[in-house]
Amino acid sequence: MSENLTTLSALAEPNRLYIVELLRDGPLTVGEIAGSSPSWN
């Protein structure tokens, strides 16, 4: 139970959730992830 709570707590942070959503379609490099959000540039 504690592990699920930790995972859900991490995904509550918007940037982490965004990264997980990006990776649903397959692996990306760090550069691809960093370049995908205008607020990170």
N, CA and C atoms as a LAMMPS dump frame, in Angstrom:
ITEM: TIMESTEP
0
ITEM: NUMBER OF ATOMS
123
ITEM: BOX BOUNDS ff ff ff
-5.0000000000000000e+02 5.0000000000000000e+02
-5.0000000000000000e+02 5.0000000000000000e+02
-5.0000000000000000e+02 5.0000000000000000e+02
ITEM: ATOMS id mol type element x y z
1 1 1 N 0.824 -1.208 0
2 1 2 C 0 0 0
3 1 3 C 0.86 1.261 0
4 2 1 N 1.897 1.263 0.788
5 2 2 C 2.778 2.422 0.887
6 2 3 C 3.429 2.75 -0.454
7 3 1 N 3.792 1.72 -1.207
8 3 2 C 4.42 1.933 -2.514
9 3 3 C 3.45 2.616 -3.475
10 4 1 N 2.188 2.207 -3.456
11 4 2 C 1.182 2.842 -4.32
12 4 3 C 0.977 4.302 -3.944
13 5 1 N 0.966 4.575 -2.67
14 5 2 C 0.792 5.957 -2.216
15 5 3 C 1.973 6.814 -2.65
16 6 1 N 3.17 6.256 -2.565
17 6 2 C 4.368 6.981 -2.997
18 6 3 C 4.3 7.286 -4.489
19 7 1 N 3.904 6.294 -5.277
20 7 2 C 3.787 6.481 -6.722
21 7 3 C 2.753 7.544 -7.056
22 8 1 N 1.598 7.458 -6.453
23 8 2 C 0.54 8.431 -6.727
24 8 3 C 0.929 9.826 -6.256
25 9 1 N 1.629 9.907 -5.15
26 9 2 C 2.091 11.216 -4.666
27 9 3 C 3.074 11.833 -5.645
28 10 1 N 3.954 11.009 -6.201
29 10 2 C 4.922 11.514 -7.18
30 10 3 C 4.213 12.009 -8.427
31 11 1 N 3.183 11.293 -8.859
32 11 2 C 2.467 11.687 -10.076
33 11 3 C 1.557 12.895 -9.859
34 12 1 N 1.333 13.262 -8.618
35 12 2 C 0.531 14.448 -8.339
36 12 3 C 1.282 15.721 -8.726
37 13 1 N 2.602 15.622 -8.84
38 13 2 C 3.423 16.769 -9.248
39 13 3 C 3.295 16.912 -10.766
40 14 1 N 2.836 18.045 -11.265
41 14 2 C 2.513 18.198 -12.694
42 14 3 C 3.646 17.865 -13.662
43 15 1 N 4.868 18.238 -13.353
44 15 2 C 5.976 17.954 -14.274
45 15 3 C 6.237 16.462 -14.389
46 16 1 N 6.164 15.755 -13.279
47 16 2 C 6.376 14.301 -13.315
48 16 3 C 5.275 13.609 -14.097
49 17 1 N 4.05 14.03 -13.889
50 17 2 C 2.936 13.449 -14.636
51 17 3 C 3.1 13.711 -16.124
52 18 1 N 3.535 14.899 -16.48
53 18 2 C 3.76 15.245 -17.885
54 18 3 C 4.804 14.315 -18.511
55 19 1 N 5.887 14.056 -17.777
56 19 2 C 6.936 13.171 -18.282
57 19 3 C 6.402 11.757 -18.475
58 20 1 N 5.635 11.266 -17.521
59 20 2 C 5.05 9.924 -17.656
60 20 3 C 4.147 9.869 -18.881
61 21 1 N 3.355 10.896 -19.096
62 21 2 C 2.48 10.929 -20.273
63 21 3 C 3.293 10.929 -21.566
64 22 1 N 4.408 11.652 -21.586
65 22 2 C 5.276 11.655 -22.771
66 22 3 C 5.829 10.26 -23.057
67 23 1 N 6.168 9.543 -22.011
68 23 2 C 6.823 8.246 -22.163
69 23 3 C 5.854 7.103 -22.435
70 24 1 N 4.553 7.37 -22.403
71 24 2 C 3.574 6.307 -22.682
72 24 3 C 3.736 5.735 -24.077
73 25 1 N 4.132 6.551 -25.02
74 25 2 C 4.257 6.096 -26.412
75 25 3 C 5.612 5.464 -26.721
76 26 1 N 6.533 5.498 -25.791
77 26 2 C 7.829 4.89 -26.011
78 26 3 C 8.936 5.712 -25.393
79 27 1 N 10.144 5.173 -25.428
80 27 2 C 11.271 5.87 -24.795
81 27 3 C 11.642 7.161 -25.517
82 28 1 N 12.119 8.106 -24.735
83 28 2 C 12.631 9.379 -25.245
84 28 3 C 13.95 9.686 -24.561
85 29 1 N 14.786 10.425 -25.231
86 29 2 C 16.018 10.878 -24.594
87 29 3 C 15.691 12.028 -23.64
88 30 1 N 16.629 12.312 -22.765
89 30 2 C 16.451 13.44 -21.848
90 30 3 C 16.273 14.734 -22.634
91 31 1 N 17.028 14.89 -23.704
92 31 2 C 16.908 16.089 -24.539
93 31 3 C 15.541 16.226 -25.168
94 32 1 N 14.962 15.112 -25.599
95 32 2 C 13.622 15.143 -26.187
96 32 3 C 12.581 15.535 -25.148
97 33 1 N 12.732 14.998 -23.946
98 33 2 C 11.795 15.347 -22.873
99 33 3 C 11.942 16.819 -22.511
100 34 1 N 13.171 17.258 -22.329
101 34 2 C 13.422 18.654 -21.944
102 34 3 C 12.947 19.627 -23.019
103 35 1 N 13.071 19.259 -24.279
104 35 2 C 12.672 20.134 -25.357
105 35 3 C 11.185 20.135 -25.667
106 36 1 N 10.442 19.264 -25
107 36 2 C 9.026 19.136 -25.325
108 36 3 C 8.13 20.117 -24.586
109 37 1 N 8.635 20.754 -23.557
110 37 2 C 7.819 21.684 -22.789
111 37 3 C 8.418 23.082 -22.84
112 38 1 N 7.687 24.049 -23.346
113 38 2 C 8.212 25.417 -23.446
114 38 3 C 8.621 26.003 -22.089
115 39 1 N 7.986 25.57 -21.012
116 39 2 C 8.311 26.139 -19.706
117 39 3 C 9.641 25.65 -19.17
118 40 1 N 10.236 24.599 -19.794
119 40 2 C 11.525 24.078 -19.34
120 40 3 C 12.685 24.654 -20.135
121 41 1 N 12.42 25.402 -21.186
122 41 2 C 13.493 25.932 -22.034
123 41 3 C 14.005 27.25 -21.505
